[in-house]
Amino acid sequence: MSKEERETKWKDLVISNKMINQKLAKVELFLKLQEHSVIATGNITNIKKLCREKGIPLVETDKPKIQPRWEGKQKGMLQVLW
């Protein structure tokens, strides 16, 4: 394997034409409601209802899709010895 091939398999690959839709957690929705000066209590369905009324999106779509590679990941003992 050449040096260029090794480096391309090492770093994470960002897929430019694909985006990830990620649902926001209860805590994140609660913080967004606080930014709009709304006091939210109750379960997740109540918080989602308040977000819809205020026009706050429940899903985050601005993250690009990433194909994970080796950089920054934990290594197993066999991999380290190899």
C-alpha positions as CSV (number, residue, x, y, z in Angstrom):
1,M,0.0,0.0,0.0
2,S,1.4,3.4,-1.0
3,K,1.8,6.3,1.4
4,E,-1.1,8.2,-0.2
5,E,-3.4,5.2,0.2
6,R,-2.5,4.8,3.9
7,E,-3.1,8.5,4.6
8,T,-6.5,8.4,2.9
9,K,-7.6,5.5,5.0
10,W,-6.3,7.2,8.2
11,K,-8.3,10.4,8.3
12,D,-12.2,10.7,8.5
13,L,-13.9,11.1,5.1
14,V,-16.5,13.8,4.8
15,I,-19.2,12.9,2.3
16,S,-20.1,16.3,0.9
17,N,-23.4,15.6,-0.8
18,K,-25.1,13.9,2.2
19,M,-26.4,15.5,5.4
20,I,-27.5,13.9,8.6
21,N,-30.8,14.5,10.2
22,Q,-30.4,14.4,14.0
23,K,-33.2,14.6,16.5
24,L,-32.5,17.1,19.3
25,A,-32.6,15.7,22.9
26,K,-34.9,16.9,25.6
27,V,-32.1,19.0,27.2
28,E,-31.2,20.7,23.9
29,L,-34.9,21.6,23.2
30,F,-35.2,22.9,26.8
31,L,-32.2,25.2,26.3
32,K,-33.6,26.5,23.0
33,L,-36.9,27.3,24.7
34,Q,-35.0,29.1,27.4
35,E,-33.4,31.3,24.7
36,H,-36.9,32.3,23.6
37,S,-37.7,33.1,27.3
38,V,-40.2,30.2,27.6
39,I,-40.3,28.2,30.8
40,A,-40.8,24.6,29.9
41,T,-41.8,21.8,32.3
42,G,-43.0,18.3,31.9
43,N,-42.1,15.4,29.6
44,I,-40.7,15.4,26.1
45,T,-44.0,15.5,24.4
46,N,-44.9,18.8,26.2
47,I,-41.5,20.3,25.3
48,K,-41.9,19.3,21.7
49,K,-45.4,20.9,21.6
50,L,-44.0,24.1,23.0
51,C,-41.2,24.1,20.4
52,R,-43.7,23.6,17.6
53,E,-45.7,26.6,18.9
54,K,-42.6,28.8,19.0
55,G,-41.3,27.6,15.6
56,I,-38.2,25.9,17.0
57,P,-37.0,23.0,14.8
58,L,-37.0,19.5,16.4
59,V,-34.4,18.1,14.0
60,E,-30.9,19.4,13.2
61,T,-29.9,18.9,9.6
62,D,-26.7,20.9,9.2
63,K,-24.2,18.2,10.0
64,P,-22.4,16.5,7.1
65,K,-22.2,12.7,6.9
66,I,-18.7,11.4,8.0
67,Q,-17.3,8.0,7.2
68,P,-15.2,7.2,10.2
69,R,-11.6,6.1,9.8
70,W,-8.6,5.4,12.1
71,E,-7.4,8.8,13.3
72,G,-8.2,9.5,16.9
73,K,-9.8,6.1,17.6
74,Q,-8.8,3.7,20.3
75,K,-6.6,0.8,19.2
76,G,-6.7,-2.8,20.4
77,M,-3.6,-4.5,21.8
78,L,-3.3,-6.7,18.6
79,Q,-3.4,-3.6,16.4
80,V,-0.7,-1.8,18.5
81,L,1.6,-4.9,18.4
82,W,1.1,-5.2,14.7
